[in-house]
Amino acid sequence: MEIFQSQLNRKLSEALAAAGFPPAGDVSPATDPRFGDYQSNAALVLGKKRGENPRKIADAIVSRLDVAEICEQPNVAGAGFINFTLKREAVEKKIAEMLHDERLGVASATSPRKIVVDFGSPNVAKPMHVGHIRSTFLGDALARIAEFLGHDVIRDNHIGDWGTQFGMVIWGWKNLLDLESLKRDPIAELVRIYKETNERATKDEAVREAARAELVKLQAGDPENYSIWKQCVDLSMREFSKAYELLDIHYDIVRGESFYNDRLPAVVERLLKSGLAEMSEGAVCVFFRDIPELVDKPCIIRKRDGGYNYATTDVATVDYRINDLKANAIWYVVGAPQILHFKQIFAIARREGYTADFHHIAFGSILGADRKLMKTRSGENVPLHDLLEEGMTRARAIIAEKNPELAESERNEIAKVIGIGAIKYADLSQYRMTDYIFSWDKMLSLHGNTAPYLQNAYVRIRSIFRKAGAVSLREAPALSEPAELNLAKRLSQFAEIVPQVLNDFRPNILANYLFELANSFHTFYEACPVLKADEPVRSSRLALCDLTGRVLQRGLKLLGIDVPERM
C-alpha cells in the first residue's frame, strides 16, 4: 500500500525529469492546512541553484504533474511553493485499504538490518532511579519501532557489573552485612554496606587498602570473592527484572562489562600491533591527530597501572556485536555527557575497518520543579520503584474519583496502565535532547498532550462500540463532512510518520502525531453523531472510529504504552 507522500514524491520526480530539471526537494506535509495537505519547495531549491524565477519553474513543474488520481490540480503559492490537496475519493480508498490491513498501511523496511540497541544499563548493587528513565524508555520505543518496520533487533542490557566499587562492596559484605536486611531489601542493603565502607575508607587507610585488596582478589579470580560478586549480580538482576516486568520491557541479551573481561588484553595488543594505539607516559593510548575535535583528546585503553577502563570494554563490545552477533547497526542510547566517549569509540572502530552503522542516541535530563536534576530531599536520585509506585497511586486516586463503581482489582490494573503510561509518554513526547520538568499534575492530566488524554480517546471509542452492539463496518467509508475528511487524512498519515521516527531517533514525532489524531477524533466526535446517524452514515462513521482506535492502540504500543478498555 503506497502512502500519499511516496506517490507524490514519485510523481514530482517524473514531472521534474519531464521539465528537464534535476531531482530537487521532496513533498512534505503542509505546514498550514489552508494551503493543502502536502507541499514541495522544489522550485525554490532549483531557482536558487539556477538563478531563475522559482514561480516560473514551479509553473513548468505543475504543468507536467500527473496527480489527478489522488489530488486536485496542484497550485503555486508564495515565492514558488507547489501545494497539493488530496481528493476525497482518494482518501476514502486509502481508509478502506487501511481498515483491512493489520499493519495499518505501514510498509516494512526495504533493506532490513540487524540492529543491536544498547539501552538501560543500570549498575549492579545500586537501585534503578529516575536517571535510568530516558535511556530505558527511549531505547525500548526505538527497538519496538525498528522491529515493527522489519529490522532484526537485539536488545542488549550492558549492565555495569564490574569496577572498583566492588572492592568496597565485597569488604562490606564480609564485615558489615545484615543477612535479614539483605533478604528483605537486597539493593538497599548492598547500597548501605557500600556507603558505610566508603565512609570508613575515607577515614581509615587500613580499610581503604583492605577494600583495594578485595578488588585485586576478585580480578584474580578468587573463589570466595567471585561468589560474593555473583550473588550481588544475581540479586540486582532480580530487582531489575521486577522493574522491567512492570514496565513491559524485555531484553534479548544481558552482556555486562564483566562479559568482556577476558577479551581486554587482546584488544590492547591488537591496537598496539596495528599501530592504532601507542605507549604514552606508561599508558596505552589512541590518538586522533587527524580529527580536529579530538586532536587533544586521546583515548586511554590501558592505564599506567595496567588496568582497563570503559573505553577498552567498549572496543571489545564493538568486536563482539559485529563479529559474534553479526550486527550491521549499533545504537547506543546513552546520555549526552558521553558524546566525546562515543566519538572516540566510533573513530577507533572505523579505523579498524568496521563499516557498521554506529549511532550514539544522546538525550537530555529530567529536572525537578526547581529546574535542577530531579533528586529526593536528601539529595539522592529518586528510586525508579518509588516513582512508578507513586504514578500508579496517583492514577488510582483519579480513577476512584471518576469511576467509583469499578471493582478494586480492575481499578488497580487500570491504574497501572495509566500511571506507567503517563510517565513513559511524558518522557517520549519530548524531543530527546530537551531537558524537561517532571510534573505529576501535567502528565496525569486528561487534557493536553498526555498519555491519559490519548488513552481516554481510545476508551471513548471502545465505549461507542459497547453501545453499538454487533456492527458490520463499511468497506469504504463515505467522507461527506469536513471533520470526517480531516480525521481520515490524519489516519492516512500514520504510515508516513512511523518510519520517520528512526530518521533522527525521535519517538516524539509519533507521540505528537497521536496527540493530533486524538484532537481530530474529538473534533469529529463533537461534529458528527455516530450512533444516532442513519445508515449508511452510521456504519461509515463507526468504521472511522474503529480505525482511529486501532491506530491509537498500535501507535501507543510502539511507544511501550498500553490502553485500558475503561477509565
N, C-alpha and C positions, 0 to 999 in steps of 0.2 A: 504494500500500500504506500504509494509515493505521497509524501507530505506536500502541502501547498508551497512551502518555501523552496523545496527542492525542484518542484515543477517550474516555478517562476524563475529560479536561477538558471535552469536548463534553457528555458525559452529566451531569457535575456542573453545568454551566451550565443544562441543561434542568431538573435537579432543583431548583436554586435558584429558577428562574423559577416552577416549578410550586408551590413552597412560599411564593411571594410575597416572596422575598428578592432584593436586587440582586446583580450579579456580585461575587464575593469570593474571593480566593485561587485558587491553582492546585493541580493534582495534581503531586506531585513524587515521585521515587524514595524509598522508605522509608529512614530512617537506620538502622533496626535490622530486619533480615530476619525476626526473630522475630514482628514485628507485621504482616508482609505485604510486598508488593512495592512498593506506592505508598501515599501518604497525602496528606491535604489538611487544612489548618488553616482552611478557610473558616468553619467555625462559630466558631472563636476570634476571627477578624477581625470577624465580624458581632456576636458577643457583646460585644466591646469597644466597637464603634460604637453599639450599641443599648442597652447596659446590661442585657443579658439573660443568662440562664444558657446558656453555649455548648453544654453537653451536650444541653439541650433542643432547641436549634437544630440540632445535629448529628443528633439522632433524627428531627427533621422532614425534614431533607435526605435521610437514609438511606432513610426510608420512601418517598421519591419517586424514588430512584435506580434506573434500569433498566440494570443492567450484567450481567445473568445470562448474556449471550452470551460474555463474556470473564472474568468474576470470580465468585468465591464471594460469598455475601452479605456486603456491607461491614459492618464493626463499628466501634463508637465506643470509643475508649480515652482514658485520662488525662483531661485537662481538656476534651476535646472533639475530639480528632483522629479523622478518618474514615480507616480503613485498608482497603486493597484487596489481595486475594490473587488472583493470576491462576489461572484454571483450566488444568489440564494440557492439555486438548483445545485450548484457545485458543493455548497456546504451541506445541503440535505443528503447528497450522495455520500459525502465523506462520513457524516454521522451514521448513516445506515451501515457503512462498512465497519466503523468502529464498534457498533452495537454487537457485531458478530465476531469481533476479533479479541481473543484472550489477551493480546499484548497492547490493546487499545491504540493501535497504529504505530507503535514504536518498533522500528526495524532493528535487527541485530547488526552488530558491527561487521563491516565488510572485511576487515582484517583483524580478527580476534587475536589478542596477545595473552601471554602467560604473565600475570602481574602479581608480584609479592607486595602486599600492603603491610607496612610496619607501623603499628599504631598501639596506643595504650601504654605499654611498657612500664608498669609500676615497679617499685623497688621492694625486694624481699625484706621482711622484718619491719616493714613500715606500712601504715594504713593507706589505702587509696583515699585521695582527698580531692577537693574542688579543682586543684591544678591538673588532674587527670581527665577532666570532663572534655576539654576541647579535642585532644588527640583521640580519645576513645570514641566520642560521638561522630566526629568528622571522619575518622578512618572507617568506622563501621558503615556510615552512609555512602562513602565513596566505593567501598567494597561491594555493597548491595547494588549500587547503580551500575558499576562495571560488570558485575556478574549478570545482571538483568540484560545488559547490552550484548552479552555473549562472550565476554572475556573469561579466561580461566584464572580465577582469583585464588591466591593463597594468603590467608590472613595469618600474620606472624606476630606473636606477642614476645617481643625481645626484652624480657624482664631483666631488671638489674639484680642479678643473683650472685654477684662476685664483687670483691673490692675490699678496701682497707677497713670498712666498718665492721666486717665480720670478725676481725681480731677482738674488737670490743664486745661484740655480741657473744662470742664464744667464751671470753673471760667472764662476762656477766652471767652466762648460762651456768658455768661451773661454780661461781661464787655467790650469786645473788638470786638465783631463780626460785620463784614460788610456784610449785607444781600445781596447786589448786587454782591460782590465778591464771596459769598457763592453760589449764583445762577450760576455765570459764571464759576467758577472752585472750586467746593466744597472741594476737598482734599487739594488744595493749601491754601485755607482759613483756614481749620482746622489745617494744619501744622503751618501757620502763628500765629494763636491765641495761639497754644500750645507753640511755641518758645518764643513769647513775654511774655506769662505768666511765663514761666520758667526763663527767664531773670529777670523779676521783682521779682520773688520769691527768687532768689539768693541774691538780694539786699535788699529786704523788708520782714521782718519777718511776718508782718501782711498779706501780700499776700500769703506767704507760708502756714500760718495757715488757711487762708480762703480757699485755694485750698484743703488742707487736710480735712477741714470740709465738702466741697462739695463732696469729695470722700466718707466720712462716711455716708452722707445723701443718696448717690447713693446706697451704700451697704445695707443701712437700708430700701431701697425701696421707697424713697421719690418720689412722682409722677412727679414733675417738672424735677428733675434730671434724673429720668428714661426716661422721654420723650426726653430730650436732648440727652442722651446716645443712645436711639433707633434711633433718627434722624441721629446721627453720623454713626451708623452701617449701616443704610439703604443707606445713601449717599455713604459710602465706598463700599458697595456691588454693587451698581450701577456702580461705576467706575471699580471695579474689573471685573464685568461681561463684560464690553466693551473689556477689555484686553483678557479675556478668549474666547470671541466670535472671536476676531481677530486671536487668536492662535489656534482656533478649539479645545479647551479643555473644558470638562464639568465635573461636579461633581454630584454624586448621592445624597449626603447629605452634608450639611454645619453645623457642630456641633462645634461651637466655645467654648472658655473657659467658657463663661457665661452659656452655656447649663448645665454645671456640678456644678454650684454654690451650689444648694440645696442638692447636694449629698456629699459634702465635710465633713461635721460634722460626718456623718455616717461612712465614710471611716476611719477617725481618731479613732473613738470609736471602730470600728471593729478590727483595727490593735492593739489597746491597749488591748482589751479584749482577743484577741488570743495570746497575748504575743509577737507578732512580732515587736511591737513598744513599746517604754518605755519613761518615762519622763527623761529629761536630761537638767539641768540648766534652767528649766522653759519651755523648748521646748519639743515637741514630736518628737522622732527620731526613725528611724530603723537603727540598727547597723548590720554590716556584718562581724562578728568576724571570720567566717569560710571561708571567701573568701579573699585570700591574697591580691589581688589588690584593694579590697575595705575595708580592715580591719580598716584603719584610715580615712575612708571617709563615715561617717554616712549620711543618707538621712533625712532631716528635713521635716516633713509633717504638722507640725503646729508650727508657730513661737512663741516666748515668749509673743508677744503682742496679741496672739490669732488668728493672720492672717494665711491664707493659701498661698501656692505657686504653682509653676508649677508641682512639684512632686506630690502634693496632687491631682491636677487636672488630671495628667496623670494616677494615680492609679484608679481614678474614671472612666477615659476614657477606661481603660482596662476592668473594670467591665461591662461597657455599651456595648462595642464591642463584648464581649464574651457572656454575659447573654442576652442582648436585640437583638443584630444583629446576634447572633449565629455564629460568625466567628470562624474558626479554624486556621486562619493565619492572622497576623497583621504585615504589613510592614510600617515602619516609614522612609520616605525619608527626612532626616534631616541632616544638615551639620556635619562634623567631630568633631567640638568643643563639640557636645553633646554626645560623646561616653560614658563618665562616667555616665552622667544622665540616659541614657537608660540601661546601665548595672545595675544600681540601680533599676530602674523600673521593668526590666525583672526579677531580683532576687526576688523582692517583690512578683511579680505575681506568680512565680514558688513556692515560699514558701506558698502562699495561695492555691496552688493546681491546678493552671491553667496549662493546658498542650498544649495550642495553640502554633503554630509555630511563635515565635517572631523574627523579624529581624529589626535591625537598619541599613538602607541602607545609609551609610555616603558618603560624596563627598567632593572634594576639592574646591578651589576658582577660580574665574575668575580674571585675572590680566590685568592691563593696559600695555602699551608699556614699562613703567618703571619697570615692574615686581613687582609692588605693587598692592594691591587691587584696582580694577578699580573704579575711582572716577571722579567727574567733577573737573574743575579747581578750584572751590571754596571749594573743599574737600568733597562735598556731594556725596551720592550714585547716580549713573546715573539712572534717572527715566526710567522704562521699556517702557512707552509710547514713550518717545523720542528715545529710542534705536530702537524700532520697526519701527517707522516712518522714521528714517534715513536709516534703512535697505531697506525699500520699495523705498525710494527716490533714493538711490544709484542703486538699481536694475532697476528702471525706466530709469535712465540715460543710463545704459548699453544696455537695450532693444532698446531705441530710436536710439542708435548708430548702433546696429547690425541689427535692423529690423524697419527702419523709416516709412515704409508704413502701419504699424499696426494702427488701429483706437485707439484713446486715451482711450476709455473705456476698450478695450482688453488689451492695454498696462498696464493700472492700475491694472487689475486683474492678469495679468502675473507677474507684479512687486510684488504684494502681495505674490503670491505663491513662487516666487524665493527669495525675501527678507526675509520673515519669515522662509522659509525652510533653507536658508543659516545659519541663527542664530541658529536654532534648531540643525541642523546637526553638526555645529562647536562644539556644546556642547556634543551631544550624541556620536560623533565619538571618543571622548576621553575616556580613562579609567576613571571611575567616581572619583577615589581618586587622580587623577592627577590635579594639578593646571595648567591652560593653559592661554596663552596670547590672548586676544581678538584682532583680526586683520580683519578689513573690507576687505582689499585687498586680503587676503588669503581666507576668507570664501566665497567671491563672485566670485572667480576665476572660469573660465570654464575649468581649468586644475588642476589635483591633486585630492586629497581626499576631495571633497566638494559636497554640495548638487547640485549646478548648473551643475557640471560635470555629476552627475548621472541623473539629470533632462534632460540634453542635450542628453544623450544616449537614454532616453525614447522618446524624441521629434524626434530624428533621426529615430527611429523605426516607429513612427506614420507617419512620412514623407514618409517612404518606402511604407506603406500601402495606403497612399493617392495617390501615383503614380501608385501603382499596380492595383488599381481598385478592382473589385469583384474577390475574390480568394477563392479557396477551399483548406483548409490545409490538408496535407497528414496525414494519420492515423499513420504512423510510419516513421519518417524522416530517411533517409539514411546518415550515417556519414562517408563519404569516405575520407574527408580531415582532417589533424591533427587539424586545427583551429576549424572545426565543432565539432570534438570529444571533444576537450578541453572545448569548450563552453557548450556542452551538459553535460559533467561531472560536471562542475561548477553549472549548473542549478539543477542537481540532489542533490546537497549538501544543497539546501535551506531548505529542510525538516529536515536535521540534525542540521542546525545552529539555527533555531528559538527556539526550546526547550532549547538549551544550554544557551540562554541569561539569563534565570531565575536561572541557577545554582549558579551564583555569582552576579546576578543582573547587567549584563554588556551589555547594548544595543550597545556598541562599537563593539562587536563581529558581530552583524548583519550589522552595518554600514560598517565595513571593508570587510565583505563578499560581500555586494552590490558594493563596490568600485572595488573589484577583478572581480566581474561579469561584470561590465561595461568595465573594461580593456579587459576581454576575448571577450566581444562582439565587441569592436573596432578592436581587432586583427582579429577576424573572418570577420568583415565587409570589412577590407582592403584586406584580402587574398582571400575571396570567394565572387565573384559577385553574387548578389541576383536576381535583376530584369532582368539582361541580360543573366542569365543562362537558358539553355534549360530544358524543363520538362524531367523527374520528379524532377531534381535537384532544379529547381526554387521553386517549392511548398515545397520541403523538407527544403530549407533554409528560406522560408517565415514562416514555422512552428517554426523554431528555433528563428526567430526574434520575432514572436508573443509571444512565451513563455518567452523570455527574457524580453519583455516589461511588461508582466503580473507580473513576479517575481519582477522586479524593482518597479513597481507601488505598489504592495502589501507590499513589504519589507519597502519601504519608508513610506507607510501609517501606518505600525506598529510602526514607529518612530514618527508618527504625522505629516508627511510631505507629501504635495500634489505634483502632477506632472502636468505641463501645456501640452497642445497639441501642442503649438508653443512657440518659444522663439525669 
